[in-house]
Amino acid sequence: MSPGAQLRGFPPRPRRAAGPVAGVVVALLAWAAVAHNSGVGWVQALGALLAGIFLIGLVMPGLVVWRVRCRLIDAPSDTVVGAEEALTLEVSAPVAVQLLFPPGPEVITGRHRSCRIPFIAPRRGVLDHAVLQVASAAPFGLLWWTKGVVLPLPRPVAVAPLRGEPGGAHDSVDGALGDDRSRSDQRIGDSRGVRPYQPGDRRHWVHWPATAHTGRLMVREMEGPAPHPVTVRAILPPDDPDAADVAASQALASVAEHLSRGRPVVLVTREQRGEVVTPVSGISDAGRRLAWALPSTPLPPVRRPRARRARPPAVAPPSPDVLDRPGRAPDGGLAPDGGLAPDGGLAPDGGLAPDGGRGHRVKGSPK
C-alpha cells in the first residue's frame, strides 16, 4: 500500500489562475485609461505601483511554495480502516497542507513549525509514504500556488482491517500440544502456589498458613490444563484488493471469536519473508499481522502430458545377398543342407558331421 507508486509530487503551479489574472488585467487596463484621460503624473505613478503589487501577488506565492521545506517527524504505529489518526509535520514557512494519500482535510500551519495533520486510512495495508499538497497565497492572497511532495513516514503504519463476519478463514484445532505440556490460570483446578489477595478472589481461596507467615492476606493460586490452540489460516485472494480486504476482515473476526472464548490462537499469514506461523496475543496483534499479510500466490495450472501411442519397432527387411547366399533359407536362417549337424560338426554335405569334425572320405571317391 505504497502511495509513491500511485501519486507522485508535482512542481509548483497556480490553482485556478484564470479568475485572479483576468481581474488584475481588467483593473490595470481601467487604471491606465483613467491615468491617460487625467494626464496627471501621480496617477500614472500610482498605476505603475499597483501593477508591481499585483505582479508580486501573482508570482510571490509560487516562490514561497517552491522554497518551503517539510518533513514528517511522527506517525502512529498502527490504525484501523476508517479510524482517524494524525501525522506530525514540520514545515519551514506558514503554508496550507493537505494529505492526498492517505486522504485528509486541509490544515493551515500558521506560525508554528510543526502541526498535526489528520488522515483516514481507506483500506488495509502498510503505509510507508505520504503524499502532501502544499499551498500558499502569501503575501496578498491574490492567487494560490500548490505543489505535491512525497514524504517517507518515520515508521510504517499498519492499517488493520475492520472486524467482519467469521467464516472466511480456515480454522483447525492443533491437537499436537497435550494438556500436560502447558497449563494456564484457572478459577477451579489444582493448587500450584500462593499469591497476595486481589479484589474478586473468593473467601475459600484464602491460605491461612501463608497469611500467618507473611502477615498479608494470601490466597491459593489455581491452574488447569490449557486448551488446544486454534490455527487460523488467512487466505487472501490475489488480483482483487476488495476481496482480500473482506477475507482479512473475516479472519480477524474468527480470531476475535476464539480469543473471546479463552482459546489460544495461532495465525498463519503470508508475508514478504514467507509464511509466518506465530500465536497472537490479542486483537491488535492479529490486526497488525493481517495488515502485513499478502495475497496468496495462485498455483500454476497443471499441464498433463499428452498420451502418445507406442509405435512398433521398425524391422529392416533382409538384404538380397543374404537371401541368395547358399546354405541360407529364404527367411534368412540356415537351410537343411547347410545347417548345424546334431553334434555340432560339419556334415558331409557341408554341414557339421556327427563327430564334430570333417566327415570320413569314402575310398574311391573323388577328391
N, C-alpha and C positions, 0 to 999 in steps of 0.2 A: 504494500500500500504506500508507494512512494510518490509524493506529489511532483517531484522533479521530473518524472517521466511523463506526466500528464500536462502540467503547466510550467512554463519557463518564464524567467524575467524578461522585461522589455525595457528599452531606453526611455528617458523622459519624453512625454508627448502631452500636448494640451487636451483637455477634456471639454467637449462642447465649445469649441473656439469660435464657431460661426457667429453666434449672438454677440459676445463681447467685442470681437473685432469689427463687426458691422456697426455697432453702437459707437465705437471710438472713431471710426471713419466718418460717420454722419456728423458727430459732434465737431470734429476738426474742420470738415467742409463748411458747416454752418458758421463756425467761428471765423474761418478765413473769409467768408462772404461778408460778415459783419465788419471785420477789420478792413477789407478792401473798400467798402462803401463809406466807412467813417473817415478813413485816411489818417487816423491818429496813431502815432508811433507806439505809445504804450499798449494800445490794444493789440497791435501786431506782436509786440514783445510778449505780452501775456499769452497770446495764442501759441507762440513758439514754446513757452514754458509748459503749457498744458499738453502740447504734443510730446514733449520729453517725458512728462509724468505718465502719460498714457503708455508710451513705449516701455517705460520701466515697469509699469504694472502688468504689461502683457508678457514681457520677457523674463523679468526677475524671478518669478516662481519656478520657471524651468531650471534656472541656475541653482536655486535653493534645493530643489529635488535632486538635481544631479550631484550636489556636493554632500547631501546628508548621508550619514553612515549609521547603520543599525545592526544589532545582533541580538539573538535570543540567549538569555542567561539562565532561565529556569523553565522547567516543564514538569508536569506530573508524570509519575512512573506508569500509571495505568488509568483507564477510564472505561466507561460502558457506552455502547452505541446510544446516541440520543441524549446523553448526560452533558451538561455544560461544565467545561473546565476552562482554565486560563493559562496563557503563556506570558512570561515576563520578558518584555522587550526593552532594550536600551538604545536610545537614539541620541544623535548629536545636535538636533535642532528641533524646534516645535513644528510638528507636522501632523497630518491626519493619516492614520494607518488602518488597514482593514485586511483581515485574513481572507484570502481567496480559497486556500485549501490547507487545512480544513476550514469550512466556511465559518464566518463570524461577523459581528457588526463592526461598524466604523468607530474608531476611538480617536479623540484629539489628545495628543500627548501633553500639550501646554508647555510650561517651562520645566517640568520635571524630566530628568534624563531617563527615567525608567517608568514603565507603565504596564498594567496588566491588560492583555487582550483576550477576551473570551472567545471560545470556539465550541463547536458541537461536532463530534465525530460522526460522519454519515454512515459508516459501515465498519465491520470487523476487520482487524488487521493490525499492523505495526506502523506507526508514523515515525519517520526519521528525518523528514524535511517539512518545511512550511513555506508556502508562497504568500507573500505580503504585497499589498499595493500601498505605496507611499504617495501622499498627495499634499500639495501646498499651493496657497494663493497669495503668499506674502509678497510685497508688504501692503498692497491696497485692496486685495480681494477682487480684482477685475477678472482674472482668468485662473482656473485650476489646472495645474500640471501634475501628472501622475507618472509613476514608474513602478515596475514589478521587480521584486527581488526574491530569490530562492535562498532561504537560510537553513542551515542544518540545526537540528534540535540538540540541546546539550545532552540529552539521553533519549533513547527510543521510548515512545509512548505506546503501550499495549492496549488496544481497544478491544475489550471483551464483548462477546455477543449478548443480546438480550436473552433472557430465560424463556424458552418456548415450551412446547408440549413434549413430554418424554415419549420416546418411541422410535426416534430416528437413529439412535446409536445401538451398537451391538454389545449387549451385556452378557457376562458369563461369570459364574462363581468359581473362584480358584480354590479347589479342594486340596491343593498340594500342601498347604500350611495346616498342620494339625492343631488341635486345641491345646496340646501340651507345649507348643513352641512359643506362643505368645499369650499373655494374659493381660486383661485390662481392668480398670477400676469398675467395681460393681457395688450396688447398694446391698445386695444379698450374695453371699458366697463364702469363700474361705478367708480366714483372717491371716493377713501377711505382716501385720505390724501395728503400730500405734502412731497417731499424729495429733496435733493440737485440735481442739474443738473449733468448728466453724458453724456459722449460723445455718440452720437447716438440718443439722445432724440430729438423729433420734436419741432419746434418753437411754435406751437399752444398748446403745453402742459405747457408752462410757466405760473406759477401762480403769477401774478404781485402783488397782495396784500401781499402775503407771502414774495416775493422778496424784497418789500419795507420795510417790518417789520424786516427781518433778515439781510438785507444788502448783501445777497447772492442770486444767481440765483436759484430759486426754481421751480420745475415742479410738475404737478399733478401725483399722483400715481394711476393707474387704477387697477381694479380687475374684475374678471368674474367668472362664475361658473366653478368649477373644473370638469374635465371629470371623468367618472366612471372608477375605477381601473379594470385592466385586470388580471385575475388569470391564471397563467401558472403553470401547474402541470407536473413535471418531473417524468416520469415513466421509470425506468431503468430495463431492463430485467435481471433476475438472471441467474447465471451459464454461462454467456457469457460476459467476460470483454470487448471484442471488440464492441459488440452490445450495451453495456451500455455506452461506450465512445461515440458512434455515437448518441445515444439518448440524452446524455448530451450536445453534440455539437448542436443538433437541438433545444434543449430547450434554450440554450444560444442565438442562432440566433433569436428565437421568442421573447425573452426578449429584445434584441437589436433593433429589428424592432419596437416593441411597444414604447420603450423609445425614439426612433428617431422621432416618431410621437407626442411626448409630452404627452403620456398617462402613468399614474402611473401603476406599475406592482407589483402584489403580487405573489411571487414564493412559490410553495408548494414542499417540498422535504422530503424525509425520511432519518433521521439521527439516530445516536446511541441513542439519547434521545427521539426518536419517530418522529412523523410527525411535521414538522416545517412549519408554515404558517406566513410569515412576508413579508412586502414590501421590495423591493430592491431600492437602491439609484443610482445605475449605473451599468455599465458593469463589473467593477472589483468586486463589491459586489456580483453580480449574479454569476460570475465565482468562487468566493470563496465559495459560498453556494453549487454550483454544485460539487466542489472538495470534499466537505464533504458528499455529497449525497451517500446513499447506495442503492443497488438494491432492488427492491420491492420484498416482500416475496410472493411466489406463494401460492395461496389459495389451501387448501387440496381438493382432489376430493370428490364430494358429493356422498355419498352412499345412494341409495334409498332402503327402506325396501322392502323385498320380500313379495308379496301378499300371504296370507295364506287363504286357503279355510276353511270356517266355518263348523265345523262338528256338526251334530245334537246331542243334549244331549242323553246320553245313558239312556234308561229306563229299570229298572230291572224288570224281569217278576215276577208276583205274586207267592208267595210260595205255595206249595201244601196244607199246613194246612189251608191256607186262603180259597182256593178253596173248600176244603172238609168240612168247618165249616157250620153247619146248619144255615139257615137264610141268607146265602150269595149266590149271584148269581154267575154263572161261571166266570163272568168278575171281581169278587171281590166286587160288590156292594151288596145292600140289596135285598133279594128275596121278592116277593109279600106277602108271608105268614109270613115274619119276618121283614117287613119294618115298617116305621112310619105310624101310622094312620093319617087321615086328621087333627084331633085336637091335635095330639102330644101325646096321651095316649097310653096305651097298649091295643091292641085288644084282644078279647077272644082267638084267636089262637096264642097268644104270641106277638102280636104287641101292639100298643097303642090304647086304647079304645077311642070312640068319645068324652067322657067327660074328657079325660086326666088322668083317674085313672084306677083301676082294673075293668074289666067288671063284672056286677052283676051275681051272680050264680043263675042258674035256680033251682027251687025246684025239688027235686027228682033226681038231677044229682049227680053222684058220686063225692066224694071229691078228 
